Amino acid sequence: FRIGSIILALHDASDVFLEAAKVFKYSEREHGASACFGLFAISWLVLRLIIFPFWVIKSSSYDVMECLSLSESYSKFLYYFLNTMLFMLLVFHVYWWVLICSMIMRQWQNRGKVGEDIRSG
């Protein structure tokens, strides 16, 4: 439960900046949209590509070995299943980071204007 709560907190923290960027984009305030999108990209990088793998996945993979008995089949199943899910989430984070970087490059080419959503093109 602790790791799940931490994962939710890490994910929700960067979503605030994305929603703010959308609000600025819909109200046609490009500077605010650009600033919030930049904060979103920085928070994504720090929270989901640095803290998540090097703190959360490390804790669930290595630090849990001190208090978990992997000799029981149920504990072994949970350990491998949940860590596989966390690694898959990390793969998704890397994929989405590639999309965010392509959005940043498109924004750079548009001279600071936030373009259309990269997923719709």
PENORPE-V535896 format. One record per residue. N is the residue number from 1. RES is the residue in three letters. SS is DSSP state (hx for helix, st for strand, lp for the rest). Layout:
n=<N	N>
res=<RES	RES>
ss=<SS	SS>
This chain:
n=<1	2	3	4	5	6	7	8	9	10	11	12	13	14	15	16	17	18	19	20	21	22	23	24	25	26	27	28	29	30	31	32	33	34	35	36	37	38	39	40	41	42	43	44	45	46	47	48	49	50	51	52	53	54	55	56	57	58	59	60	61	62	63	64	65	66	67	68	69	70	71	72	73	74	75	76	77	78	79	80	81	82	83	84	85	86	87	88	89	90	91	92	93	94	95	96	97	98	99	100	101	102	103	104	105	106	107	108	109	110	111	112	113	114	115	116	117	118	119	120	121>
res=<PHE	ARG	ILE	GLY	SER	ILE	ILE	LEU	ALA	LEU	HIS	ASP	ALA	SER	ASP	VAL	PHE	LEU	GLU	ALA	ALA	LYS	VAL	PHE	LYS	TYR	SER	GLU	ARG	GLU	HIS	GLY	ALA	SER	ALA	CYS	PHE	GLY	LEU	PHE	ALA	ILE	SER	TRP	LEU	VAL	LEU	ARG	LEU	ILE	ILE	PHE	PRO	PHE	TRP	VAL	ILE	LYS	SER	SER	SER	TYR	ASP	VAL	MET	GLU	CYS	LEU	SER	LEU	SER	GLU	SER	TYR	SER	LYS	PHE	LEU	TYR	TYR	PHE	LEU	ASN	THR	MET	LEU	PHE	MET	LEU	LEU	VAL	PHE	HIS	VAL	TYR	TRP	TRP	VAL	LEU	ILE	CYS	SER	MET	ILE	MET	ARG	GLN	TRP	GLN	ASN	ARG	GLY	LYS	VAL	GLY	GLU	ASP	ILE	ARG	SER	GLY>
ss=<lp	hx	hx	hx	hx	hx	hx	hx	hx	hx	hx	hx	hx	hx	hx	hx	hx	hx	hx	hx	hx	hx	hx	hx	hx	hx	lp	lp	lp	hx	hx	hx	hx	hx	hx	hx	hx	hx	hx	hx	hx	hx	hx	hx	hx	hx	hx	hx	hx	hx	hx	hx	hx	hx	hx	hx	hx	hx	hx	hx	hx	lp	hx	hx	hx	hx	lp	lp	lp	lp	lp	lp	hx	hx	hx	hx	hx	hx	hx	hx	hx	hx	hx	hx	hx	hx	hx	hx	hx	hx	hx	hx	hx	hx	hx	hx	hx	hx	hx	hx	hx	hx	hx	hx	hx	hx	hx	hx	hx	lp	lp	lp	lp	lp	lp	lp	lp	hx	hx	hx	lp>
